[in-house]
Amino acid sequence: MALSNLSAYLNRSTRYVLDNTAKSTDPTGPFLPVLRMEGAKEPSRAPMTLFTFQTREDLKQFATGCDADIGGTSTLHFELDDNPERNKGITGAPSSARFWGEMRLDVRPELRGRIRGGYAGFRSKPRPSLFGEICDDVSNHQFLALHLRLGGDPRLRNSYFVNIQTDGPVTTDLWQHRLYFKRNDGGWEDIFIPLDNFILTNTGELVQHQITMFRERVRTVGISLLGGNSGAAGTYDLGIHSIRAVNEEDVTMPLSIEKDPSHGA
């Protein structure tokens, strides 16, 4: 294991212990060996930053994939973007991630009729530690908040989806919601999605019997572009600055709500 990877692994292990110490209600439990002279705390409603996209180290936490991995012809780039023009309007660090490329519906000739092209995406990597996998608890939050910039071919603007994987028994389950953009000028905007409005899918298909999301253990978060579903092709260009979990008092824009869940996956 490389030194940087080992350091990240140990840091995750430390975080796992601290997180579970904070959550423990048993003073004799393994993560709380010392009695603390304090009363019970109310669950925090403060905004929770899940991921930032401001450094190369931030971007190393994410995996990417597109139809070219199995014989399609789309292209995908996921890189740190420090272009001042594209990052105009960002508060704080003037950098972001840029997810861009060419969305193509065709596949290699020998695979036509066997596979379908037209997708690209990225998601956070699982976070193993010495004591177990780190997951995020967003059970005290109502909304997923994404700070994004939409560019590229306007035909693709309604083909972006945000995906959440929880630590459940079915590893192919994904909670999904379409991204509805308000701006048409390539500027940055906040998109707020009620966590209760995510739709459960499995291998790209809507699950018939919907259940409640296990928000206590969010394993991965990602964004996908599904041009093949809508028959849309062209250049795509998405800027990503942060992904957070927030509550109603933090919502500053109209909500993004799935209009037709049957076409989500």
Backbone bond lengths (Angstrom), bond angles and torsions (degrees), N, CA, C in turn:
res aa  C-N    CA-C-N  psi(-1)  N-CA   C-N-CA  omega(-1)  CA-C   N-CA-C  phi
1 M - - - 1.469 - - 1.520 108.96 -
2 A 1.355 117.97 128.04 1.448 121.88 179.24 1.517 109.99 -61.46
3 L 1.350 115.41 155.48 1.461 120.33 -176.06 1.515 111.66 -59.54
4 S 1.352 117.15 -42.61 1.462 120.16 -179.10 1.529 110.89 -64.99
5 N 1.338 116.97 -38.09 1.458 120.43 178.66 1.527 111.00 -68.55
6 L 1.339 116.55 -38.94 1.461 120.19 177.72 1.515 110.66 -63.40
7 S 1.332 116.59 -42.43 1.463 120.44 178.82 1.520 110.85 -61.17
8 A 1.337 116.86 -43.15 1.465 120.54 178.89 1.526 110.79 -64.07
9 Y 1.326 116.10 -39.40 1.465 121.18 -179.90 1.527 110.73 -62.96
10 L 1.334 116.67 -45.01 1.462 120.69 179.74 1.524 111.19 -67.98
11 N 1.327 116.53 -36.83 1.459 119.27 177.24 1.521 110.77 -63.61
12 R 1.330 116.77 -39.70 1.462 120.11 177.31 1.524 110.97 -64.58
13 S 1.333 116.26 -38.44 1.468 120.03 178.95 1.523 110.71 -63.13
14 T 1.323 116.70 -41.85 1.469 120.93 177.56 1.519 110.29 -63.24
15 R 1.331 115.92 -42.29 1.464 119.35 179.25 1.526 110.88 -63.32
16 Y 1.314 116.66 -38.70 1.473 120.46 179.81 1.530 110.04 -59.55
17 V 1.344 116.84 -45.92 1.469 120.89 179.77 1.516 110.47 -63.52
18 L 1.333 118.11 -45.68 1.460 121.05 -178.10 1.517 111.68 -65.16
19 D 1.333 116.52 -41.65 1.463 119.81 179.50 1.517 111.16 -62.55
20 N 1.322 117.02 -43.68 1.451 119.96 -177.94 1.520 111.80 -74.17
21 T 1.333 116.98 -27.90 1.457 119.82 173.72 1.515 110.39 -63.45
22 A 1.333 115.32 -43.04 1.463 119.90 -178.82 1.516 111.74 -66.05
23 K 1.342 116.96 -31.29 1.465 120.80 -176.40 1.524 112.60 -87.34
24 S 1.338 117.32 -19.54 1.465 119.77 -172.02 1.525 111.48 -65.88
25 T 1.328 115.56 136.83 1.472 120.78 174.68 1.516 111.16 -109.12
26 D 1.328 117.45 0.07 1.456 122.24 -178.59 1.522 109.06 -104.18
27 P 1.342 118.44 108.60 1.458 119.95 -176.72 1.514 113.88 -66.09
28 T 1.329 117.85 -10.91 1.465 119.86 178.13 1.522 111.00 -104.53
29 G 1.334 116.94 3.38 1.460 121.15 -177.21 1.510 112.04 -69.60
30 P 1.349 117.45 169.99 1.453 122.06 -173.60 1.512 114.18 -67.65
31 F 1.359 118.00 -19.55 1.451 119.70 -177.57 1.523 112.50 -106.68
32 L 1.332 117.32 8.91 1.454 119.17 179.54 1.517 109.72 -143.96
33 P 1.335 117.85 69.22 1.448 120.83 -175.31 1.521 113.55 -73.87
34 V 1.311 117.33 -16.41 1.460 121.03 -176.73 1.523 108.92 -115.71
35 L 1.332 117.00 129.02 1.461 120.88 176.20 1.522 108.91 -65.66
36 R 1.340 114.78 132.14 1.450 118.33 179.09 1.525 108.86 -107.52
37 M 1.325 116.65 129.37 1.444 122.48 -176.85 1.529 109.58 -82.61
38 E 1.326 115.54 74.61 1.454 119.30 178.94 1.523 108.79 -151.19
39 G 1.303 115.68 153.22 1.454 120.19 179.38 1.517 111.59 -79.66
40 A 1.316 115.66 171.84 1.464 120.92 178.33 1.524 109.79 -66.56
41 K 1.306 115.83 138.42 1.452 121.33 -178.85 1.523 110.26 -98.67
42 E 1.336 114.48 144.65 1.454 119.70 174.21 1.531 108.75 -70.48
43 P 1.345 116.60 145.45 1.470 118.84 175.75 1.527 110.41 -57.19
44 S 1.310 116.95 136.54 1.456 121.17 -177.17 1.523 110.86 -74.23
45 R 1.333 115.52 133.22 1.458 121.98 174.26 1.520 111.24 -102.42
46 A 1.321 116.22 5.91 1.464 119.30 -179.18 1.523 110.26 -64.95
47 P 1.335 118.29 147.23 1.466 120.79 176.62 1.519 110.92 -53.94
48 M 1.333 116.49 137.27 1.457 122.25 -179.35 1.532 108.78 -113.69
49 T 1.321 116.09 116.94 1.461 119.88 176.78 1.521 109.20 -79.13
50 L 1.329 116.07 118.34 1.457 120.71 178.50 1.519 110.83 -87.60
51 F 1.335 116.91 -46.18 1.465 121.14 -179.03 1.518 110.17 -147.49
52 T 1.325 115.69 140.99 1.456 121.96 169.00 1.524 108.39 -116.33
53 F 1.316 115.70 158.85 1.468 121.91 -175.26 1.529 108.30 -131.80
54 Q 1.338 116.17 59.48 1.452 120.58 -171.47 1.523 113.87 -119.00
55 T 1.334 117.91 -9.46 1.465 121.37 179.60 1.525 108.98 -139.43
56 R 1.319 115.79 165.92 1.465 120.00 176.48 1.527 111.05 -65.35
57 E 1.330 116.46 -31.94 1.459 119.51 176.46 1.524 110.76 -64.63
58 D 1.340 116.98 -38.45 1.459 120.19 175.99 1.523 110.61 -57.90
59 L 1.322 116.51 -44.66 1.469 120.81 -174.84 1.524 112.41 -71.17
60 K 1.343 117.48 -21.53 1.465 120.18 177.77 1.529 112.17 -68.21
61 Q 1.329 116.61 -13.02 1.458 120.59 179.22 1.530 112.41 -79.75
62 F 1.349 117.08 -0.63 1.456 120.44 -172.31 1.525 111.65 -120.77
63 A 1.334 114.57 145.81 1.461 122.86 174.37 1.525 108.40 -108.78
64 T 1.323 116.79 150.20 1.457 121.51 -178.94 1.525 110.37 -125.12
65 G 1.317 116.13 161.59 1.460 120.86 176.78 1.512 110.48 -168.15
66 C 1.328 116.54 152.44 1.463 120.88 175.41 1.522 109.00 -151.58
67 D 1.324 116.45 177.29 1.464 120.03 -175.51 1.525 113.13 -62.94
68 A 1.338 117.36 -20.53 1.465 119.93 178.04 1.526 111.73 -62.58
69 D 1.327 117.57 -20.64 1.463 121.10 178.91 1.526 112.02 -66.60
70 I 1.333 117.07 -22.37 1.471 119.87 -177.51 1.527 112.52 -122.38
71 G 1.339 117.20 10.98 1.457 119.52 177.26 1.506 115.72 119.91
72 G 1.331 117.29 3.33 1.459 120.63 175.58 1.519 111.19 -80.38
73 T 1.323 116.37 -174.90 1.463 120.03 -175.62 1.527 113.47 -125.25
74 S 1.340 117.97 7.59 1.462 120.54 176.69 1.528 110.02 -68.96
75 T 1.324 116.22 159.75 1.462 121.40 175.94 1.525 109.07 -119.76
76 L 1.327 116.14 156.72 1.465 121.06 -176.89 1.522 109.30 -146.32
77 H 1.334 115.07 133.79 1.463 122.68 172.04 1.527 107.56 -132.04
78 F 1.308 116.10 138.08 1.464 121.86 178.03 1.517 106.06 -138.19
79 E 1.325 117.07 106.24 1.460 120.30 -169.24 1.518 111.02 -148.65
80 L 1.334 114.82 161.98 1.465 120.55 176.78 1.522 109.10 -72.30
81 D 1.311 115.81 133.38 1.467 122.14 -177.47 1.520 108.92 -118.29
82 D 1.334 116.56 114.75 1.462 120.07 177.04 1.525 111.49 -114.16
83 N 1.336 116.24 22.47 1.458 121.26 178.16 1.532 109.63 -67.79
84 P 1.339 118.33 120.56 1.471 120.59 -175.83 1.518 113.18 -60.58
85 E 1.335 117.16 -36.12 1.461 119.55 -177.75 1.522 111.27 -67.61
86 R 1.331 117.13 -45.57 1.467 119.78 -179.32 1.519 112.06 -70.64
87 N 1.349 117.40 -25.74 1.467 120.71 -178.46 1.526 113.09 -97.51
88 K 1.308 116.60 10.71 1.453 120.40 179.19 1.524 110.08 -61.81
89 G 1.318 116.05 129.68 1.465 120.30 178.78 1.509 114.33 100.15
90 I 1.331 117.74 -9.73 1.462 120.57 177.66 1.522 109.35 -75.64
91 T 1.319 116.74 134.39 1.463 120.58 173.66 1.525 109.03 -91.14
92 G 1.306 116.61 144.55 1.468 120.30 -178.81 1.513 111.14 86.04
93 A 1.327 116.20 -141.48 1.463 121.81 -176.69 1.527 110.49 -60.46
94 P 1.345 118.32 125.80 1.469 121.49 -176.24 1.524 113.05 -81.85
95 S 1.312 117.61 44.47 1.457 122.30 178.73 1.523 109.03 -136.05
96 S 1.316 115.59 158.76 1.459 121.31 -179.66 1.518 108.13 -156.41
97 A 1.323 115.83 174.28 1.462 120.10 172.58 1.519 108.42 -92.39
98 R 1.325 115.82 146.35 1.456 121.27 175.98 1.527 109.04 -121.33
99 F 1.316 115.18 118.23 1.463 123.67 179.21 1.526 105.94 -107.02
100 W 1.328 116.18 109.03 1.464 117.88 -171.72 1.529 111.25 -150.12
101 G 1.317 114.98 165.29 1.458 120.45 179.45 1.512 110.92 159.42
102 E 1.303 115.60 -156.70 1.459 123.21 -179.54 1.526 108.89 -118.85
103 M 1.329 116.35 121.30 1.456 121.58 176.30 1.526 108.13 -89.26
104 R 1.340 116.13 117.17 1.462 121.38 -179.14 1.514 109.67 -124.97
105 L 1.308 115.82 142.29 1.457 121.28 -177.21 1.520 112.58 -92.70
106 D 1.319 117.51 -17.97 1.463 120.94 -176.93 1.532 110.49 -79.34
107 V 1.320 115.88 159.11 1.464 122.32 175.52 1.525 107.88 -127.33
108 R 1.320 115.61 173.89 1.462 118.87 179.03 1.530 110.02 -59.88
109 P 1.346 117.51 143.43 1.473 120.72 -173.42 1.525 114.08 -51.31
110 E 1.319 118.00 -41.17 1.463 120.23 -176.21 1.530 112.83 -71.94
111 L 1.362 116.67 -9.19 1.466 120.01 -178.61 1.527 113.07 -110.76
112 R 1.326 117.40 2.26 1.460 120.10 179.72 1.523 110.35 -63.31
113 G 1.323 114.84 133.46 1.452 120.72 -177.15 1.514 114.14 87.24
114 R 1.338 116.70 -7.91 1.463 120.86 -178.42 1.533 112.28 -110.17
115 I 1.328 116.22 -34.26 1.457 120.40 177.06 1.520 108.83 -130.79
116 R 1.321 115.45 165.34 1.460 120.90 178.71 1.523 109.53 -117.73
117 G 1.310 116.29 133.92 1.458 120.77 177.94 1.515 110.78 -95.28
118 G 1.331 114.77 -176.25 1.448 119.37 174.40 1.514 115.80 98.05
119 Y 1.343 117.40 41.05 1.463 117.57 173.63 1.526 110.10 -149.47
120 A 1.327 114.63 153.31 1.470 122.99 175.26 1.520 107.30 -156.42
121 G 1.321 117.10 153.53 1.449 118.07 -179.63 1.517 113.22 -173.92
122 F 1.313 114.68 174.54 1.466 122.18 174.64 1.520 108.14 -144.82
123 R 1.320 116.15 155.33 1.461 121.31 176.85 1.521 108.85 -151.67
124 S 1.320 115.77 157.91 1.460 120.09 176.22 1.519 110.10 -68.02
125 K 1.313 116.36 147.26 1.463 121.39 179.04 1.535 109.96 -81.17
126 P 1.328 117.85 149.59 1.470 119.74 171.10 1.526 110.43 -56.89
127 R 1.330 116.32 151.48 1.471 121.69 -173.87 1.527 110.72 -121.09
128 P 1.336 117.87 81.12 1.471 120.11 179.56 1.525 111.39 -71.45
129 S 1.317 115.84 153.44 1.464 121.92 175.12 1.522 108.29 -142.88
130 L 1.336 116.66 178.51 1.464 120.98 178.79 1.527 112.46 -61.65
131 F 1.326 116.35 -26.40 1.465 120.61 -172.31 1.522 113.18 -110.39
132 G 1.309 118.08 0.79 1.453 120.88 -177.87 1.512 110.91 136.99
133 E 1.303 115.87 174.41 1.463 119.92 -177.55 1.524 110.89 -79.60
134 I 1.319 115.89 136.69 1.458 121.30 177.38 1.519 109.65 -79.52
135 C 1.326 116.27 129.02 1.455 122.92 174.44 1.530 107.98 -127.95
136 D 1.323 115.86 161.70 1.461 120.71 -179.75 1.522 110.04 -102.33
137 D 1.330 115.81 135.01 1.450 122.58 178.16 1.533 108.73 -97.50
138 V 1.328 116.42 107.22 1.465 120.54 179.57 1.532 110.36 -112.48
139 S 1.335 116.26 23.97 1.468 120.32 -176.85 1.520 112.64 -67.45
140 N 1.341 117.86 -18.63 1.462 120.98 178.35 1.522 112.53 -96.41
141 H 1.323 116.59 11.81 1.454 121.06 -178.15 1.527 110.21 -125.83
142 Q 1.317 115.78 150.29 1.464 121.68 -172.62 1.524 113.73 -102.66
143 F 1.333 117.69 -23.48 1.462 120.53 -170.33 1.525 111.40 -133.97
144 L 1.325 115.08 149.09 1.457 121.39 165.96 1.523 106.87 -97.25
145 A 1.326 116.08 129.23 1.462 121.57 -177.69 1.522 109.26 -116.74
146 L 1.327 116.79 126.67 1.462 122.35 -179.24 1.523 109.22 -123.65
147 H 1.330 116.53 131.72 1.465 121.93 176.76 1.521 106.85 -101.35
148 L 1.346 117.16 109.39 1.454 122.62 -167.49 1.528 111.77 -132.56
149 R 1.317 114.99 160.22 1.466 123.35 173.31 1.520 108.12 -132.39
150 L 1.332 117.15 122.52 1.456 121.33 -177.82 1.526 111.19 -101.85
151 G 1.339 115.63 126.32 1.456 121.61 172.46 1.516 108.70 -130.71
152 G 1.322 116.36 -161.71 1.451 120.36 176.61 1.512 113.75 81.85
153 D 1.322 115.98 -166.98 1.459 123.30 -176.76 1.532 110.55 -66.76
154 P 1.333 117.99 124.56 1.479 119.67 -178.75 1.518 113.73 -62.37
155 R 1.324 119.03 -18.60 1.465 120.50 178.14 1.526 111.92 -65.78
156 L 1.338 117.48 -17.78 1.458 121.32 -176.94 1.528 113.33 -97.63
157 R 1.339 119.06 -1.45 1.459 120.99 -170.38 1.532 113.31 -62.16
158 N 1.340 117.80 -28.31 1.465 120.17 179.76 1.520 113.22 -98.95
159 S 1.334 116.86 17.33 1.474 120.78 -178.23 1.523 112.93 -108.77
160 Y 1.338 117.04 8.71 1.466 121.17 178.60 1.530 110.29 -93.88
161 F 1.336 115.74 139.77 1.458 121.69 178.74 1.526 109.34 -133.79
162 V 1.328 115.81 147.61 1.462 120.67 171.90 1.520 107.55 -103.86
163 N 1.332 115.90 137.85 1.461 122.64 -173.79 1.524 110.87 -123.30
164 I 1.327 116.17 137.38 1.460 122.34 177.13 1.522 108.61 -124.70
165 Q 1.326 116.13 130.50 1.458 121.00 173.10 1.520 108.54 -111.95
166 T 1.325 116.48 128.71 1.460 120.46 177.02 1.528 109.70 -102.57
167 D 1.322 115.35 169.51 1.466 121.07 -176.93 1.527 109.18 -85.12
168 G 1.331 115.71 65.66 1.458 120.97 -178.23 1.513 111.77 -105.28
169 P 1.337 117.44 178.27 1.466 121.30 -175.65 1.523 113.77 -73.56
170 V 1.351 117.67 -21.81 1.469 121.02 -178.43 1.528 108.47 -104.54
171 T 1.315 116.64 106.08 1.466 120.57 -171.94 1.525 113.06 -71.82
172 T 1.339 117.50 -15.91 1.469 119.94 179.63 1.524 112.33 -91.64
173 D 1.328 118.31 -0.35 1.469 121.01 176.30 1.521 110.48 -72.36
174 L 1.329 116.34 136.82 1.462 122.29 174.75 1.526 108.61 -135.95
175 W 1.322 115.76 136.27 1.461 121.64 171.68 1.518 107.07 -92.51
176 Q 1.327 115.96 130.20 1.461 119.61 -168.39 1.529 111.63 -134.77
177 H 1.341 115.14 147.43 1.460 121.55 174.97 1.525 108.48 -150.60
178 R 1.318 115.35 138.02 1.461 119.52 177.93 1.536 110.22 -69.10
179 L 1.332 116.22 147.45 1.458 121.52 174.21 1.526 108.58 -92.93
180 Y 1.328 115.95 120.78 1.458 120.92 176.83 1.526 108.87 -106.27
181 F 1.317 115.05 114.47 1.461 121.05 -178.46 1.524 109.87 -91.55
182 K 1.315 115.90 142.29 1.460 121.67 178.88 1.532 111.73 -97.21
183 R 1.327 116.87 -34.80 1.465 119.91 -174.49 1.521 111.37 -86.71
184 N 1.341 114.85 150.24 1.454 121.82 177.79 1.522 112.22 -121.81
185 D 1.340 116.15 9.17 1.466 119.44 -173.53 1.526 113.14 -109.50
186 G 1.329 117.87 9.33 1.461 120.14 179.65 1.509 114.30 79.47
187 G 1.343 117.70 11.32 1.452 120.77 -179.66 1.521 112.42 -88.06
188 W 1.333 115.36 169.10 1.463 121.39 -179.56 1.520 110.57 -78.17
189 E 1.324 116.72 145.31 1.451 121.86 178.04 1.528 110.18 -149.41
190 D 1.325 114.65 155.44 1.460 121.56 174.24 1.517 108.76 -97.09
191 I 1.329 115.73 131.30 1.458 121.65 176.55 1.521 107.80 -116.31
192 F 1.339 116.34 124.96 1.461 122.49 -177.73 1.523 108.81 -112.50
193 I 1.328 116.35 123.91 1.461 121.67 -178.17 1.526 108.84 -121.30
194 P 1.334 118.42 123.16 1.478 119.65 175.34 1.530 109.82 -61.13
195 L 1.315 116.50 129.13 1.465 120.06 -179.90 1.522 111.33 -63.27
196 D 1.321 117.51 -28.98 1.467 120.70 178.65 1.524 112.42 -69.16
197 N 1.342 117.40 -13.86 1.461 120.26 -175.95 1.523 113.14 -95.04
198 F 1.322 118.12 -0.09 1.454 119.80 176.72 1.526 109.76 -68.97
199 I 1.323 116.04 144.57 1.460 123.28 -177.74 1.527 109.04 -105.98
200 L 1.315 116.87 134.15 1.465 120.99 178.83 1.530 110.29 -79.05
201 T 1.340 116.01 126.75 1.457 122.27 176.84 1.528 109.13 -126.17
202 N 1.333 115.17 162.31 1.459 120.40 175.94 1.523 107.94 -143.04
203 T 1.322 115.75 123.57 1.471 123.20 -176.49 1.525 111.61 47.08
204 G 1.334 115.90 43.25 1.451 121.02 175.53 1.507 116.27 84.30
205 E 1.332 118.30 0.13 1.461 121.60 -178.13 1.528 110.51 -114.96
206 L 1.322 115.57 144.79 1.454 120.86 177.80 1.526 109.86 -65.13
207 V 1.335 116.91 130.71 1.467 121.40 177.26 1.530 108.47 -79.01
208 Q 1.329 116.52 128.55 1.459 120.86 -173.81 1.518 112.35 -63.27
209 H 1.330 117.04 -44.74 1.458 120.46 -178.33 1.530 108.77 -101.24
210 Q 1.333 115.47 100.65 1.456 121.28 -178.10 1.525 110.92 -75.24
211 I 1.325 116.22 143.05 1.463 122.20 178.02 1.530 108.48 -125.96
212 T 1.314 116.14 173.95 1.459 121.24 178.50 1.520 110.30 -80.28
213 M 1.326 115.67 136.00 1.466 120.04 179.11 1.526 110.81 -63.51
214 F 1.339 116.00 136.87 1.467 122.50 176.80 1.531 107.87 -81.74
215 R 1.324 115.27 79.66 1.463 121.18 -171.92 1.524 113.24 -74.06
216 E 1.340 117.07 -10.87 1.471 119.57 177.70 1.523 112.44 -69.74
217 R 1.345 117.65 -21.14 1.462 120.07 -177.97 1.533 110.31 -140.49
218 V 1.335 114.01 84.03 1.462 120.70 175.55 1.525 108.02 -86.47
219 R 1.314 115.05 119.97 1.469 120.70 -173.10 1.524 112.39 -89.23
220 T 1.336 117.49 -50.70 1.469 121.08 -179.76 1.523 109.27 -140.12
221 V 1.336 114.22 156.08 1.466 122.06 174.44 1.526 107.08 -134.13
222 G 1.321 116.92 140.74 1.454 119.77 -179.73 1.509 112.27 -156.95
223 I 1.327 114.83 176.20 1.462 122.50 177.80 1.521 108.08 -130.37
224 S 1.323 116.32 136.32 1.457 120.91 177.49 1.521 109.97 -126.01
225 L 1.317 115.18 150.52 1.458 122.99 174.34 1.522 106.76 -114.41
226 L 1.343 116.04 116.68 1.457 121.36 -173.73 1.523 110.30 -113.39
227 G 1.337 115.40 69.96 1.453 120.04 179.09 1.512 112.93 -65.59
228 G 1.337 116.75 -30.49 1.450 120.38 -179.83 1.515 112.71 -63.34
229 N 1.343 117.48 -32.69 1.467 120.80 -179.82 1.519 112.12 -68.38
230 S 1.338 115.98 -35.48 1.462 120.51 -177.06 1.521 112.75 -100.67
231 G 1.334 116.89 -2.20 1.461 120.43 -178.65 1.511 113.23 69.63
232 A 1.340 117.27 25.99 1.460 121.84 -176.83 1.525 110.32 -107.71
233 A 1.326 115.68 134.52 1.465 121.67 177.71 1.529 108.79 -129.50
234 G 1.327 115.75 164.06 1.459 120.93 178.59 1.514 111.22 142.18
235 T 1.318 116.10 -175.13 1.461 120.62 177.84 1.528 109.38 -77.33
236 Y 1.327 115.79 141.40 1.462 119.99 176.03 1.513 109.24 -124.03
237 D 1.317 116.06 152.25 1.465 121.59 -175.45 1.523 107.92 -158.58
238 L 1.336 116.52 107.52 1.462 121.49 -178.23 1.521 109.42 -125.05
239 G 1.325 116.84 127.20 1.454 121.68 173.14 1.518 109.82 -96.65
240 I 1.333 116.20 139.05 1.468 121.67 -179.54 1.527 108.35 -130.11
241 H 1.328 116.41 125.32 1.468 120.34 -178.80 1.521 112.55 -109.95
242 S 1.344 117.15 -38.49 1.466 118.93 -179.32 1.523 109.78 -162.98
243 I 1.334 114.48 156.77 1.464 122.76 171.97 1.521 106.56 -131.31
244 R 1.345 115.98 125.85 1.467 120.74 -176.38 1.530 110.25 -133.15
245 A 1.331 115.27 163.74 1.459 122.27 168.22 1.530 106.86 -110.02
246 V 1.337 116.83 128.92 1.465 120.46 -174.29 1.526 109.62 -137.24
247 N 1.335 115.19 176.93 1.461 121.87 177.30 1.528 110.36 -120.06
248 E 1.319 114.77 177.83 1.462 120.86 -171.83 1.523 112.88 -55.74
249 E 1.320 116.72 -37.30 1.461 119.87 -177.95 1.527 112.90 -68.76
250 D 1.330 117.15 -13.22 1.463 120.82 179.92 1.530 113.05 -98.69
251 V 1.325 117.42 -5.54 1.461 120.87 -177.28 1.529 109.22 -76.74
252 T 1.315 116.53 123.60 1.461 121.84 -176.72 1.524 112.98 -114.93
253 M 1.342 117.11 -2.89 1.466 121.42 -178.63 1.526 109.12 -134.67
254 P 1.350 117.65 162.68 1.474 119.07 174.78 1.521 110.65 -57.13
255 L 1.325 115.94 148.47 1.453 120.82 -176.53 1.518 111.34 -71.88
256 S 1.352 114.76 150.67 1.461 121.18 172.50 1.513 107.36 -98.10
257 I 1.337 116.49 112.76 1.460 121.50 -174.41 1.518 109.81 -124.03
258 E 1.315 115.82 132.55 1.460 121.70 -179.95 1.531 109.85 -61.10
259 K 1.352 115.93 122.95 1.456 120.54 -177.56 1.523 112.07 -86.38
260 D 1.322 116.98 -30.21 1.464 120.70 -176.57 1.522 109.13 -143.06
261 P 1.347 117.55 83.69 1.474 120.03 -175.39 1.510 113.56 -56.64
262 S 1.322 119.41 -26.16 1.456 120.55 -176.93 1.510 112.50 -67.28
263 H 1.350 116.98 -14.99 1.464 119.86 178.21 1.519 111.19 -111.06
264 G 1.335 116.98 18.91 1.461 120.28 -176.52 1.495 113.25 -74.53
265 A 1.338 119.05 -43.31 1.443 121.40 -172.84 1.513 111.00 -86.42
